[in-house]
Amino acid sequence: MLKRVLKGSVSFLLVLVLAGLFSHGVFVVRGADEASSSVGEADVAVRRAFNATLDAERAGANVSGLILRLNEAGEILTEAEMALGNGNSSEAAGKAGQCIGIAQSVKGDADVLKASALDGARTVFWASLTFSVVGIAVFVVVLALVWRWFKRGYVEKMFGMKPEVAHDEA
């Protein structure tokens, strides 16, 4: 009798475990994990896009359009997190994928804008440096010409003077 109860319990547990493995709940949990990781990846992508946009702004680029797209990615990320919280894994994964696409696009555009701004700043720097060097050279040449002109006038004036004779009346 004990063997039957033990055999029946083991069989019941085995059937329960097999039913658990093939039930829909396991797939939902696995889908939720995938959706959760997708939402996490979207969060990381938005952070990277934000940092790239910040770097582009520091370089002097106009990032107002990127900020708008970054806000859009943030809204979609929020919708994905809400869908994940509500248990809608497929919607969360879809929104996360959409968010990742926008964030990667923003990051690429921010990198291009940063490189463009740095190139523009480099061009302005070299133009200013060239203008300054040429300006200094022109100033020195003009100063030397003016000095020679005044010196020539002063020397001619000195040579044109007549000596005075001083009378000593003592």
ROSE-4610 file (N, C-alpha, C; in Angstrom, 1 decimal, always signed):
// ROSE-4610
residu = [M/M/M/L/L/L/K/K/K/R/R/R/V/V/V/L/L/L/K/K/K/G/G/G/S/S/S/V/V/V/S/S/S/F/F/F/L/L/L/L/L/L/V/V/V/L/L/L/V/V/V/L/L/L/A/A/A/G/G/G/L/L/L/F/F/F/S/S/S/H/H/H/G/G/G/V/V/V/F/F/F/V/V/V/V/V/V/R/R/R/G/G/G/A/A/A/D/D/D/E/E/E/A/A/A/S/S/S/S/S/S/S/S/S/V/V/V/G/G/G/E/E/E/A/A/A/D/D/D/V/V/V/A/A/A/V/V/V/R/R/R/R/R/R/A/A/A/F/F/F/N/N/N/A/A/A/T/T/T/L/L/L/D/D/D/A/A/A/E/E/E/R/R/R/A/A/A/G/G/G/A/A/A/N/N/N/V/V/V/S/S/S/G/G/G/L/L/L/I/I/I/L/L/L/R/R/R/L/L/L/N/N/N/E/E/E/A/A/A/G/G/G/E/E/E/I/I/I/L/L/L/T/T/T/E/E/E/A/A/A/E/E/E/M/M/M/A/A/A/L/L/L/G/G/G/N/N/N/G/G/G/N/N/N/S/S/S/S/S/S/E/E/E/A/A/A/A/A/A/G/G/G/K/K/K/A/A/A/G/G/G/Q/Q/Q/C/C/C/I/I/I/G/G/G/I/I/I/A/A/A/Q/Q/Q/S/S/S/V/V/V/K/K/K/G/G/G/D/D/D/A/A/A/D/D/D/V/V/V/L/L/L/K/K/K/A/A/A/S/S/S/A/A/A/L/L/L/D/D/D/G/G/G/A/A/A/R/R/R/T/T/T/V/V/V/F/F/F/W/W/W/A/A/A/S/S/S/L/L/L/T/T/T/F/F/F/S/S/S/V/V/V/V/V/V/G/G/G/I/I/I/A/A/A/V/V/V/F/F/F/V/V/V/V/V/V/V/V/V/L/L/L/A/A/A/L/L/L/V/V/V/W/W/W/R/R/R/W/W/W/F/F/F/K/K/K/R/R/R/G/G/G/Y/Y/Y/V/V/V/E/E/E/K/K/K/M/M/M/F/F/F/G/G/G/M/M/M/K/K/K/P/P/P/E/E/E/V/V/V/A/A/A/H/H/H/D/D/D/E/E/E/A/A/A]
num = [1/1/1/2/2/2/3/3/3/4/4/4/5/5/5/6/6/6/7/7/7/8/8/8/9/9/9/10/10/10/11/11/11/12/12/12/13/13/13/14/14/14/15/15/15/16/16/16/17/17/17/18/18/18/19/19/19/20/20/20/21/21/21/22/22/22/23/23/23/24/24/24/25/25/25/26/26/26/27/27/27/28/28/28/29/29/29/30/30/30/31/31/31/32/32/32/33/33/33/34/34/34/35/35/35/36/36/36/37/37/37/38/38/38/39/39/39/40/40/40/41/41/41/42/42/42/43/43/43/44/44/44/45/45/45/46/46/46/47/47/47/48/48/48/49/49/49/50/50/50/51/51/51/52/52/52/53/53/53/54/54/54/55/55/55/56/56/56/57/57/57/58/58/58/59/59/59/60/60/60/61/61/61/62/62/62/63/63/63/64/64/64/65/65/65/66/66/66/67/67/67/68/68/68/69/69/69/70/70/70/71/71/71/72/72/72/73/73/73/74/74/74/75/75/75/76/76/76/77/77/77/78/78/78/79/79/79/80/80/80/81/81/81/82/82/82/83/83/83/84/84/84/85/85/85/86/86/86/87/87/87/88/88/88/89/89/89/90/90/90/91/91/91/92/92/92/93/93/93/94/94/94/95/95/95/96/96/96/97/97/97/98/98/98/99/99/99/100/100/100/101/101/101/102/102/102/103/103/103/104/104/104/105/105/105/106/106/106/107/107/107/108/108/108/109/109/109/110/110/110/111/111/111/112/112/112/113/113/113/114/114/114/115/115/115/116/116/116/117/117/117/118/118/118/119/119/119/120/120/120/121/121/121/122/122/122/123/123/123/124/124/124/125/125/125/126/126/126/127/127/127/128/128/128/129/129/129/130/130/130/131/131/131/132/132/132/133/133/133/134/134/134/135/135/135/136/136/136/137/137/137/138/138/138/139/139/139/140/140/140/141/141/141/142/142/142/143/143/143/144/144/144/145/145/145/146/146/146/147/147/147/148/148/148/149/149/149/150/150/150/151/151/151/152/152/152/153/153/153/154/154/154/155/155/155/156/156/156/157/157/157/158/158/158/159/159/159/160/160/160/161/161/161/162/162/162/163/163/163/164/164/164/165/165/165/166/166/166/167/167/167/168/168/168/169/169/169/170/170/170]
x = [+0.8/+0.0/+0.9/+1.9/+2.8/+3.5/+3.8/+4.4/+3.5/+2.2/+1.2/+1.1/+1.1/+0.9/+2.2/+3.3/+4.6/+4.7/+4.3/+4.4/+3.4/+2.2/+1.2/+1.7/+2.3/+2.8/+3.9/+4.8/+5.9/+5.4/+4.4/+3.8/+3.1/+2.4/+1.7/+2.6/+3.7/+4.7/+5.4/+5.6/+6.2/+5.3/+4.0/+3.0/+2.9/+3.0/+2.9/+4.1/+5.3/+6.5/+6.4/+6.0/+6.0/+4.9/+3.8/+2.7/+3.2/+4.0/+4.6/+5.6/+6.3/+7.3/+6.6/+5.5/+4.9/+3.7/+3.5/+2.4/+2.7/+1.7/+1.8/+2.5/+2.5/+3.1/+4.6/+5.2/+6.7/+7.0/+6.3/+6.6/+6.3/+5.3/+5.0/+6.1/+6.6/+7.8/+9.0/+9.2/+10.4/+10.2/+9.0/+8.7/+8.9/+8.4/+8.6/+10.0/+10.9/+12.3/+12.9/+12.5/+13.0/+12.5/+11.3/+10.8/+11.5/+11.7/+12.4/+13.8/+14.5/+15.9/+15.8/+14.8/+14.6/+14.4/+13.6/+13.4/+14.6/+15.4/+16.7/+17.7/+17.7/+18.6/+18.1/+16.8/+16.3/+16.7/+16.7/+17.1/+18.6/+19.4/+20.8/+21.0/+20.3/+20.4/+20.0/+19.0/+18.5/+19.6/+20.2/+21.3/+22.5/+22.8/+24.0/+23.7/+22.5/+22.1/+22.1/+21.6/+21.6/+23.1/+24.0/+25.4/+26.0/+25.7/+26.2/+25.7/+24.4/+23.8/+24.5/+24.7/+25.4/+26.8/+27.5/+28.8/+28.8/+27.8/+27.7/+27.3/+26.5/+26.2/+27.4/+28.2/+29.4/+30.4/+30.4/+31.3/+30.8/+29.5/+29.0/+28.0/+27.5/+26.5/+25.1/+24.2/+22.8/+22.1/+21.7/+21.1/+19.6/+18.9/+17.5/+16.7/+17.0/+16.2/+16.5/+17.7/+18.0/+17.3/+17.2/+16.5/+15.0/+14.4/+13.0/+12.9/+13.8/+13.8/+14.1/+15.0/+15.4/+14.2/+13.4/+12.2/+11.2/+11.1/+10.2/+10.6/+11.9/+12.4/+12.1/+12.3/+12.0/+10.5/+9.6/+8.2/+7.9/+8.5/+8.3/+8.8/+10.0/+10.5/+9.6/+9.0/+8.0/+6.8/+6.4/+5.2/+5.6/+6.9/+7.3/+7.4/+7.9/+8.0/+6.6/+5.6/+4.3/+3.6/+3.9/+3.4/+4.0/+5.3/+5.9/+5.3/+5.1/+4.5/+3.1/+2.3/+1.0/+0.9/+2.1/+2.2/+2.1/+2.1/+2.0/+3.4/+3.9/+5.3/+5.6/+4.6/+4.8/+4.8/+3.9/+3.9/+5.1/+5.6/+6.8/+8.0/+8.1/+9.2/+9.2/+8.0/+7.9/+8.2/+7.7/+8.0/+9.5/+10.1/+11.5/+12.4/+12.0/+12.7/+12.6/+11.4/+11.2/+12.0/+12.1/+12.9/+14.4/+14.8/+16.2/+16.6/+15.7/+16.0/+16.1/+15.2/+15.3/+16.5/+16.8/+18.0/+19.3/+19.4/+20.6/+20.7/+19.6/+19.6/+20.1/+19.5/+19.9/+21.4/+21.9/+23.3/+24.2/+23.8/+24.6/+24.6/+23.4/+23.3/+24.1/+24.1/+24.8/+26.3/+26.8/+28.2/+28.6/+27.7/+28.0/+28.1/+27.1/+27.0/+28.2/+28.7/+29.8/+31.1/+31.3/+32.4/+32.4/+31.2/+31.0/+31.4/+30.9/+31.1/+32.6/+33.3/+34.7/+35.5/+35.1/+35.8/+35.6/+34.4/+34.1/+34.9/+35.0/+35.8/+37.3/+37.7/+39.1/+39.4/+38.5/+38.7/+38.7/+37.8/+37.8/+39.0/+39.6/+40.8/+41.9/+42.1/+43.2/+43.1/+41.8/+41.6/+42.0/+41.6/+41.9/+43.4/+44.1/+45.5/+46.3/+45.8/+46.4/+46.2/+45.0/+44.7/+45.6/+45.7/+46.5/+48.0/+48.6/+50.0/+50.2/+49.3/+49.4/+49.2/+48.3/+48.1/+49.3/+49.9/+51.1/+52.2/+52.4/+53.5/+53.2/+52.0/+51.7/+51.9/+51.5/+51.7/+53.2/+54.0/+55.5/+56.1/+55.7/+56.2/+55.8/+54.5/+54.0/+54.7/+54.9/+55.6/+57.0/+57.7/+59.1/+59.1/+58.2/+58.1/+57.8/+56.9/+56.6/+57.8/+58.5/+59.7/+60.8/+61.0/+62.0/+61.6/+60.3/+59.9/+60.1/+59.7/+60.0/+61.5/+62.3/+63.7/+64.4/+64.0/+64.5/+64.2/+63.0/+62.6/+63.4/+63.6/+64.3/+65.8/+66.4/+67.8/+68.0/+67.1/+67.2/+67.1/+66.2/+66.0/+67.3/+67.9/+69.1/+70.3/+70.4/+71.4/+71.2/+70.0/+69.6/+69.8/+70.1/+70.3/+71.6/+71.6/+72.9/+73.4/+74.6/+75.1/+75.0/+74.7/+74.7/+76.0/+76.4/+77.6/+77.2/+77.7/+77.4/+78.5/+78.1/+79.1/+79.3/+80.5/+80.8/+81.1/+80.3/+80.5/+81.0/+81.7/+82.1/+83.4]
y = [-1.2/+0.0/+1.3/+1.3/+2.4/+2.6/+1.5/+1.6/+2.2/+1.9/+2.5/+4.0/+4.4/+5.8/+6.6/+6.0/+6.6/+6.7/+5.6/+5.5/+6.5/+6.6/+7.6/+9.0/+9.3/+10.7/+11.1/+10.2/+10.4/+10.7/+9.8/+10.0/+11.3/+11.7/+13.0/+14.1/+14.1/+15.1/+15.2/+14.1/+14.1/+14.7/+14.3/+14.9/+16.4/+16.9/+18.3/+19.0/+18.4/+19.1/+19.2/+18.1/+18.1/+19.1/+19.2/+20.2/+21.6/+21.8/+23.1/+23.5/+22.6/+22.9/+23.3/+22.6/+22.8/+23.8/+24.4/+25.3/+26.7/+27.5/+28.8/+29.8/+29.5/+30.4/+30.5/+29.4/+29.5/+30.4/+30.3/+31.1/+32.6/+32.9/+34.3/+34.8/+34.1/+34.5/+34.7/+33.8/+34.0/+35.2/+35.4/+36.6/+37.9/+37.8/+39.0/+39.3/+38.3/+38.5/+39.1/+38.6/+39.2/+40.7/+40.9/+42.3/+43.2/+42.6/+43.4/+43.8/+42.8/+43.1/+44.1/+44.0/+45.0/+46.4/+46.5/+47.8/+48.3/+47.4/+47.8/+48.3/+47.6/+48.0/+49.4/+49.6/+50.9/+52.0/+51.7/+52.7/+53.1/+52.0/+52.3/+53.1/+52.7/+53.5/+54.9/+55.2/+56.6/+57.3/+56.7/+57.3/+57.7/+56.7/+57.0/+58.1/+58.1/+59.2/+60.6/+60.6/+61.8/+62.3/+61.4/+61.8/+62.3/+61.6/+62.1/+63.5/+63.7/+65.0/+66.1/+65.7/+66.6/+67.0/+66.0/+66.2/+67.1/+66.9/+67.8/+69.2/+69.4/+70.7/+71.4/+70.7/+71.2/+71.6/+70.9/+71.3/+72.5/+72.9/+74.1/+73.9/+72.6/+72.3/+72.7/+73.0/+73.3/+71.9/+71.6/+70.3/+70.3/+71.4/+71.5/+70.4/+70.1/+69.0/+67.7/+67.5/+66.2/+66.1/+67.2/+67.2/+66.8/+67.3/+66.9/+65.4/+64.8/+63.4/+62.6/+63.1/+62.4/+62.4/+63.5/+63.5/+62.5/+62.3/+61.3/+59.9/+59.7/+58.4/+58.1/+59.2/+59.0/+58.7/+59.3/+59.1/+57.6/+57.1/+55.8/+54.8/+55.1/+54.3/+54.2/+55.3/+55.3/+54.5/+54.5/+53.7/+52.2/+51.9/+50.5/+50.0/+50.9/+50.5/+50.3/+51.1/+51.0/+49.7/+49.4/+48.1/+46.9/+47.0/+45.9/+45.8/+46.9/+46.8/+46.3/+46.5/+46.0/+44.5/+43.9/+42.6/+42.3/+43.4/+43.3/+43.2/+42.0/+41.9/+42.2/+41.8/+42.1/+43.6/+44.3/+45.7/+46.4/+45.9/+46.5/+46.3/+45.1/+44.8/+45.6/+45.8/+46.6/+48.0/+48.6/+50.0/+50.1/+49.1/+49.2/+49.2/+48.4/+48.3/+49.7/+50.2/+51.5/+52.6/+52.6/+53.5/+53.4/+52.1/+51.9/+52.4/+52.3/+52.8/+54.3/+55.0/+56.5/+56.9/+56.2/+56.6/+56.4/+55.3/+55.1/+56.2/+56.5/+57.6/+58.9/+59.2/+60.5/+60.5/+59.3/+59.2/+59.4/+58.8/+59.0/+60.4/+61.0/+62.4/+63.4/+63.1/+63.9/+63.7/+62.6/+62.4/+63.2/+63.2/+63.9/+65.4/+65.9/+67.3/+67.7/+66.9/+67.2/+67.3/+66.3/+66.4/+67.7/+68.0/+69.2/+70.5/+70.5/+71.7/+71.8/+70.7/+70.7/+71.1/+70.7/+71.1/+72.6/+73.1/+74.5/+75.4/+74.9/+75.6/+75.6/+74.5/+74.4/+75.3/+75.5/+76.4/+77.8/+78.2/+79.5/+79.8/+78.8/+79.0/+79.3/+78.5/+78.7/+80.0/+80.4/+81.7/+82.9/+82.8/+83.8/+83.9/+82.7/+82.7/+83.3/+83.0/+83.5/+85.0/+85.5/+86.9/+87.6/+87.0/+87.7/+87.8/+86.7/+86.7/+87.7/+87.7/+88.7/+90.1/+90.3/+91.7/+92.2/+91.3/+91.7/+92.0/+91.2/+91.5/+92.8/+93.1/+94.4/+95.6/+95.4/+96.4/+96.7/+95.7/+95.9/+96.6/+96.2/+96.9/+98.3/+98.6/+100.0/+100.8/+100.2/+100.9/+101.2/+100.3/+100.6/+101.7/+101.7/+102.8/+104.1/+104.2/+105.4/+105.9/+105.0/+105.3/+105.9/+105.3/+105.8/+107.2/+107.4/+108.7/+109.7/+109.5/+110.5/+110.6/+109.6/+109.7/+110.5/+110.3/+111.1/+112.6/+112.9/+114.3/+114.9/+114.1/+114.6/+114.8/+113.8/+114.0/+115.2/+115.4/+116.6/+117.9/+117.8/+119.0/+119.3/+118.2/+118.4/+118.9/+118.4/+118.8/+120.3/+120.7/+122.0/+123.1/+122.7/+123.7/+124.4/+125.6/+126.4/+126.4/+126.3/+126.3/+127.7/+127.8/+129.0/+129.3/+130.5/+130.8/+131.5/+131.0/+131.5/+132.4/+133.6/+134.5/+134.4/+134.3/+134.1/+135.5/+136.1/+137.4/+137.5/+136.7/+136.7/+137.4]
z = [+0.0/+0.0/+0.0/+0.8/+0.8/-0.5/-1.2/-2.5/-3.5/-3.4/-4.4/-4.1/-2.9/-2.5/-3.0/-2.7/-3.1/-4.6/-5.3/-6.8/-7.3/-6.8/-7.2/-7.0/-5.9/-5.6/-6.6/-6.8/-7.7/-9.1/-9.5/-10.9/-10.9/-9.9/-9.9/-10.0/-9.2/-9.3/-10.6/-11.2/-12.6/-13.6/-13.5/-14.4/-14.2/-13.0/-12.6/-13.1/-13.0/-13.5/-15.0/-15.7/-17.2/-17.6/-17.0/-17.3/-17.1/-16.1/-15.8/-16.9/-17.4/-18.4/-19.7/-20.1/-21.3/-21.2/-20.1/-20.0/-20.6/-20.8/-21.4/-20.4/-19.1/-18.1/-18.3/-18.6/-18.8/-20.0/-21.1/-22.2/-21.9/-21.1/-20.8/-20.0/-19.0/-18.2/-19.1/-20.0/-20.8/-21.7/-22.3/-23.1/-22.3/-21.0/-20.1/-19.9/-19.7/-19.6/-20.8/-22.0/-23.2/-23.4/-23.0/-23.1/-22.1/-20.9/-19.9/-20.3/-20.9/-21.4/-22.6/-23.4/-24.5/-24.0/-23.0/-22.3/-21.7/-21.1/-20.5/-21.6/-22.7/-23.8/-24.4/-24.4/-24.9/-23.9/-22.6/-21.6/-21.8/-22.0/-22.3/-23.6/-24.6/-25.9/-25.7/-25.0/-24.8/-24.0/-23.0/-22.2/-23.1/-23.9/-24.8/-25.8/-26.3/-27.2/-26.5/-25.2/-24.4/-24.2/-23.9/-23.7/-25.0/-26.1/-27.4/-27.7/-27.4/-27.7/-26.8/-25.6/-24.6/-25.1/-25.6/-26.1/-27.4/-28.2/-29.4/-29.0/-28.0/-27.6/-27.0/-26.2/-25.7/-26.7/-27.9/-29.0/-29.8/-29.5/-30.1/-31.2/-31.3/-32.3/-31.9/-32.9/-32.6/-32.5/-31.3/-31.0/-30.7/-31.1/-30.8/-31.4/-32.7/-33.3/-32.7/-32.2/-31.6/-30.2/-29.5/-28.3/-28.5/-29.5/-29.8/-30.1/-30.8/-31.1/-29.9/-29.1/-27.8/-26.9/-26.8/-26.0/-26.5/-27.9/-28.5/-28.0/-28.1/-27.7/-26.2/-25.4/-24.0/-23.7/-24.5/-24.3/-24.7/-25.8/-26.2/-25.2/-24.6/-23.6/-22.4/-22.0/-20.9/-21.2/-22.5/-22.9/-22.8/-23.2/-23.1/-21.7/-20.8/-19.4/-18.8/-19.2/-18.7/-19.2/-20.5/-21.1/-20.4/-20.1/-19.4/-18.0/-17.3/-16.0/-16.0/-17.1/-17.3/-17.7/-18.0/-18.4/-19.9/-20.7/-22.2/-22.8/-22.8/-23.2/-24.7/-25.5/-27.0/-27.3/-26.7/-26.9/-26.3/-25.1/-24.5/-25.4/-25.9/-26.8/-28.1/-28.7/-29.9/-29.6/-28.5/-28.2/-27.9/-27.2/-26.9/-28.2/-29.2/-30.4/-31.2/-31.1/-31.8/-31.1/-29.8/-29.0/-29.3/-29.4/-29.7/-31.1/-32.1/-33.4/-33.4/-32.7/-32.6/-31.9/-30.8/-30.0/-30.7/-31.5/-32.3/-33.4/-34.0/-35.0/-34.4/-33.2/-32.5/-32.2/-31.7/-31.4/-32.6/-33.7/-35.0/-35.4/-35.4/-35.8/-34.9/-33.6/-32.6/-32.9/-33.2/-33.5/-34.7/-35.7/-37.0/-36.7/-35.9/-35.5/-34.7/-33.8/-33.0/-33.9/-34.8/-35.7/-36.5/-37.0/-37.8/-37.0/-35.8/-34.9/-34.6/-34.4/-34.1/-35.3/-36.5/-37.7/-37.9/-37.7/-37.8/-36.8/-35.6/-34.6/-34.9/-35.5/-35.9/-37.0/-38.0/-39.1/-38.6/-37.7/-37.1/-36.3/-35.6/-34.8/-35.8/-36.8/-37.8/-38.5/-38.9/-39.5/-38.6/-37.4/-36.4/-36.2/-36.0/-35.9/-37.1/-38.3/-39.5/-39.6/-39.3/-39.3/-38.3/-37.1/-36.1/-36.5/-37.0/-37.4/-38.5/-39.5/-40.6/-40.1/-39.2/-38.6/-37.9/-37.1/-36.4/-37.3/-38.4/-39.4/-40.1/-40.5/-41.1/-40.1/-38.9/-37.9/-37.7/-37.6/-37.4/-38.6/-39.8/-41.1/-41.1/-40.8/-40.8/-39.7/-38.6/-37.5/-37.9/-38.5/-39.0/-40.0/-41.0/-42.0/-41.3/-40.4/-39.7/-38.9/-38.2/-37.5/-38.4/-39.5/-40.5/-41.0/-41.2/-41.8/-40.7/-39.5/-38.4/-38.1/-38.2/-38.0/-39.1/-40.3/-41.4/-41.2/-40.8/-40.6/-39.4/-38.4/-37.2/-37.5/-38.3/-38.7/-39.6/-40.5/-41.4/-40.6/-39.7/-38.8/-38.0/-37.5/-36.7/-37.6/-38.8/-39.7/-40.2/-40.2/-40.6/-39.5/-38.3/-37.2/-37.3/-36.9/-36.8/-35.4/-35.2/-33.8/-33.2/-32.0/-31.3/-30.6/-30.6/-29.9/-28.5/-27.5/-26.2/-25.8/-25.3/-24.8/-23.3/-22.9/-21.5/-21.0/-20.2/-19.7/-18.3/-17.9/-16.6/-16.4]
